[in-house]
Amino acid sequence: MIIQSDVDMCKAKLASMIGQTVKLTSNGGRKRIITRVGVIETCYPNFFTVRCTRKADGNSELVSHRYVDILTKTVRLAIPTLTAEEVAS
């Protein structure tokens, strides 16, 4: 069972990560996994937003998820590692 203090702790952690690049992996249903890389943009009382850039066309999209999605592991959040080219620049 998820209690309010767990949600508040998740919200505080994500608020401290605003501006950081994260990797989101979510369940799209029917054995479909959606993976996006983006920057945490804002944290609201019940959800947070991530600005993702598509590799194919370079357009950005704003994706929102609830804090409960992270706690129930419907959405997985990870900090991606830097590649050698990103470290050199």
For each residue, the residues with C-beta under 8 A, 3 or more apart:
1:
2: 6 7 68 71 72
3: 6 7
4: 7 8
5: 8 9
6: 2 3 9 10 71
7: 2 3 4 10 11 67 68 71
8: 4 5 11 12
9: 5 6 12 13
10: 6 7 13 14 67 70 71
11: 7 8 14 15 43 45 48 67
12: 8 9 15 16
13: 9 10 16 17
14: 10 11 17 18 40 43 48 67 70
15: 11 12 18 43
16: 12 13
17: 13 14 20 22 40
18: 14 15 40 41 42 43
19: 39 40
20: 17 39 40 79
21: 37 38 39 79 80
22: 17 37 38 39 40 50 77 78 79 80
23: 35 36 37 77 78 79 80
24: 34 35 36 37 38 50 52 63 65 75 76 77
25: 33 34 35 75 76 78
26: 33 34 36 65 69 74 75 76
27: 32 33 34 74
28: 32 33 34
29: 32
30:
31:
32: 27 28 29
33: 25 26 27 28
34: 24 25 26 27 28
35: 23 24 25
36: 23 24 26 50 52 63
37: 21 22 23 24 52 53 80
38: 21 22 24 50 51 52 53 63
39: 19 20 21 22 50 51
40: 14 17 18 19 20 22 43 48 49 50
41: 18 49 50 51 62
42: 18 48 49
43: 11 14 15 18 40 48
44: 47 48 49
45: 11
46: 66 67
47: 44 64 65 66 67
48: 11 14 40 42 43 44 64 65 67
49: 40 41 42 44 62 63 64
50: 22 24 36 38 39 40 41 62 63 64 65
51: 38 39 41 60 61 62 63
52: 24 36 37 38 60 61 62 63
53: 37 38 58 59 60 61
54: 57 58 59 60 61
55: 58
56:
57: 54
58: 53 54 55
59: 53 54
60: 51 52 53 54
61: 51 52 53 54
62: 41 49 50 51 52
63: 24 36 38 49 50 51 52
64: 47 48 49 50
65: 24 26 47 48 50 69 70 75
66: 46 47 69 70
67: 7 10 11 14 46 47 48 70 71
68: 2 7 71 72
69: 26 65 66 72 74 75
70: 10 14 65 66 67 73 74 75 76 77
71: 2 6 7 10 67 68
72: 2 68 69
73: 70 76
74: 26 27 69 70
75: 24 25 26 65 69 70
76: 24 25 26 70 73
77: 22 23 24 70
78: 22 23 25
79: 20 21 22 23
80: 21 22 23 37
81:
82: 86 87
83: 86 87
84: 87 88
85: 88 89
86: 82 83 89
87: 82 83 84
88: 84 85
89: 85 86
